[in-house]
Amino acid sequence: MVSNEYVIPTRYGEGRMVAHRARSPKATLLLTHGAGNGIDTADLEALGADLPRQGVSVVLFEQPWKVAGRPVASAPATLDVGLIAAADFMRARTPLVIGGRSAGARASCRVAKSLGAVGCLALSFPLHPPGKPEKSRVEELRGTGLPTLVIQGERDPMGRPEEFPQLSGVDLAVVPGADHGLKVAKSGPIPQDVAWEIVVESTLEWLVREIVGELG
């Protein structure tokens, strides 16, 4: 695995890209973060550390609001602009999957198809605001028009797995006992390291089945 870091200019400021490249990649996964954290969340780091060894390059994009040190994410449309700039900069030569966690998952659903991606990965998709299931965002998920994998915590207050409707082309993987950050309590049903393994292995299995056929 080879890692490089880049500055990505956008009309809302500079973003930061960290690319973990597989030596002989068969696919590229572009991921961005949520509204409260950067690209250093444990789930994104696990994918960036493990997938390149399996033939998938992982590119993590930190949005300009986070690079600038602001405490709150900028408007949703600005996140789309950041992802578009990152994808344009990359010019991936292998099948491209675009994804992210939480707010980044929503942005990836909105732009993946227009950027020529062949799939979408949604980590902790915020199906609705906490306690407000009537304010559903399911149309963003329905509208990807691409094979899509949602990886959701069993206890996510922004969308428990059973709240997701069955959607054509959308697969759902569940992390037992996990919250919106895919964190599992010490008294939970599985250890935390197993939770991260589920994230990585679910992504790999889906990539092989839906995107590239074989890896490694």
C-alpha positions in Angstrom: 0.0 0.0 0.0 1.2 3.5 -0.9 -0.3 6.6 0.9 -0.3 10.2 -0.4 -1.9 13.4 0.8 -3.2 16.2 -1.4 -4.8 19.6 -1.1 -8.0 19.9 -3.1 -9.3 23.4 -4.1 -13.0 23.9 -4.1 -15.1 27.1 -4.3 -15.8 26.7 -0.6 -12.1 26.4 0.4 -9.4 23.8 0.4 -10.2 20.2 1.1 -7.7 17.5 2.1 -7.4 14.1 0.4 -5.5 11.1 1.8 -5.1 8.3 -0.7 -4.3 4.8 0.4 -3.5 3.0 -2.9 -3.5 -0.7 -3.6 -0.5 -1.9 -5.6 -2.7 -3.5 -8.3 -6.1 -1.9 -7.7 -9.3 -3.4 -9.1 -11.5 -0.7 -7.7 -11.3 2.7 -6.0 -13.4 3.8 -3.0 -13.8 7.5 -2.4 -15.1 8.3 1.1 -16.0 11.4 3.0 -16.9 12.0 6.6 -19.9 13.2 8.6 -21.0 16.5 10.1 -19.2 16.1 13.5 -15.8 14.5 12.6 -13.2 14.4 10.0 -11.7 11.4 8.1 -10.1 10.1 11.3 -13.2 8.2 12.4 -12.4 4.5 13.2 -14.7 3.1 10.5 -13.1 5.1 7.7 -9.6 4.4 9.1 -10.4 0.6 9.1 -11.4 0.7 5.5 -8.4 2.7 4.5 -6.0 0.3 6.4 -7.5 -3.0 5.2 -9.0 -2.6 1.8 -5.8 -1.7 -0.1 -4.4 -5.1 0.9 -7.3 -6.6 -0.9 -6.9 -4.7 -4.1 -9.1 -1.7 -3.4 -7.6 1.8 -3.3 -9.3 3.9 -0.6 -9.3 7.7 -0.9 -10.5 9.7 2.1 -11.7 13.3 1.5 -11.9 15.8 4.3 -14.3 18.6 3.6 -13.2 22.3 3.5 -15.2 23.2 6.7 -13.3 20.6 8.7 -9.9 21.6 7.2 -10.6 25.2 8.1 -11.2 24.2 11.7 -14.9 25.1 11.9 -16.9 23.2 14.5 -20.0 22.7 12.4 -20.5 21.3 8.9 -21.4 23.7 6.1 -24.7 23.3 4.2 -25.4 19.9 2.4 -24.9 21.4 -1.1 -21.3 22.4 -0.2 -20.5 18.7 0.7 -21.7 17.7 -2.7 -19.3 20.3 -4.3 -16.4 18.9 -2.2 -17.0 15.3 -3.3 -17.3 16.4 -6.9 -14.0 18.3 -6.7 -12.3 15.2 -5.1 -13.6 12.8 -7.8 -12.5 15.2 -10.6 -9.1 15.5 -9.1 -8.7 11.7 -8.8 -9.7 10.7 -12.3 -9.9 7.1 -11.2 -8.8 4.5 -13.7 -10.6 1.6 -12.0 -14.3 1.2 -11.2 -15.2 4.0 -8.7 -17.4 3.6 -5.7 -18.4 6.8 -3.8 -19.4 6.8 -0.2 -19.2 8.3 3.2 -20.5 8.2 6.7 -23.7 10.0 8.0 -23.9 13.4 6.2 -21.2 12.1 3.9 -23.3 9.1 3.0 -26.2 11.5 2.1 -23.8 13.5 -0.2 -22.5 10.4 -1.8 -26.0 9.2 -2.6 -26.8 12.5 -4.3 -23.7 12.7 -6.5 -22.4 9.2 -7.1 -24.2 8.4 -10.4 -23.5 11.8 -11.9 -19.8 11.3 -11.3 -19.7 8.0 -13.1 -19.5 5.8 -10.1 -20.6 2.2 -10.3 -21.7 1.9 -6.7 -22.4 3.8 -3.4 -21.4 3.0 0.1 -23.4 4.6 2.9 -22.0 4.2 6.4 -24.6 5.1 9.2 -27.0 6.6 6.7 -29.1 9.2 8.7 -32.5 8.1 7.6 -34.1 10.8 9.8 -33.2 13.2 12.5 -33.1 11.7 16.0 -36.6 11.2 17.3 -38.2 12.4 14.0 -38.9 9.4 11.8 -41.5 11.4 9.9 -38.7 13.4 8.4 -37.4 10.6 6.2 -34.5 11.0 3.8 -35.2 7.7 2.1 -35.6 9.3 -1.3 -31.9 10.2 -1.3 -31.1 6.5 -0.8 -33.7 5.5 -3.3 -32.3 8.0 -5.8 -28.7 6.7 -6.1 -29.6 4.6 -9.2 -26.6 2.4 -8.4 -25.9 -0.7 -6.4 -25.7 0.6 -2.8 -24.6 -0.8 0.5 -25.8 0.6 3.8 -23.9 -0.4 6.9 -26.0 0.5 9.9 -25.7 0.2 13.6 -28.4 -1.9 15.3 -29.1 1.0 17.8 -28.7 4.0 15.5 -31.1 6.7 16.7 -31.0 8.2 13.2 -32.3 5.0 11.6 -32.5 1.5 13.0 -32.1 -1.3 10.5 -35.8 -2.3 10.8 -36.8 1.3 9.8 -35.3 1.0 6.3 -37.7 -0.1 3.6 -36.7 -2.8 1.1 -35.3 -0.9 -1.9 -34.2 -2.3 -5.2 -30.4 -2.3 -5.5 -29.9 -1.4 -1.9 -28.3 -3.9 0.5 -28.2 -3.5 4.3 -25.5 -4.8 6.6 -26.1 -4.5 10.4 -23.5 -4.0 13.1 -25.0 -5.7 16.2 -25.3 -3.3 19.2 -23.7 -0.4 17.4 -24.8 3.3 17.6 -24.6 6.0 14.9 -20.8 6.1 15.2 -20.8 2.2 14.8 -19.5 2.1 18.4 -20.6 -0.9 20.6 -20.9 -0.6 24.4 -18.6 -2.7 26.6 -21.7 -4.7 27.6 -22.7 -5.0 23.9 -23.1 -8.3 22.0 -19.8 -8.1 20.2 -16.3 -6.5 20.9 -15.5 -3.3 19.2 -12.8 -4.8 17.0 -15.3 -7.3 15.7 -17.6 -4.4 14.8 -14.9 -2.8 12.6 -14.2 -6.3 11.0 -17.9 -6.4 10.1 -17.6 -3.0 8.4 -14.6 -4.1 6.3 -15.8 -7.6 5.5 -19.3 -6.5 4.6 -17.8 -3.9 2.2 -15.5 -6.5 0.7 -18.2 -9.0 0.2 -20.4 -6.4 -1.5 -17.7 -5.2 -3.7 -16.9 -8.7 -5.0 -20.6 -9.5 -5.5 -21.8 -6.3 -7.0 -18.9 -4.3 -8.4 -15.8 -6.1 -9.5 -16.3 -9.9 -9.3 -12.9 -10.7 -7.8 -10.3 -8.9 -5.7 -6.7 -9.5 -4.6 
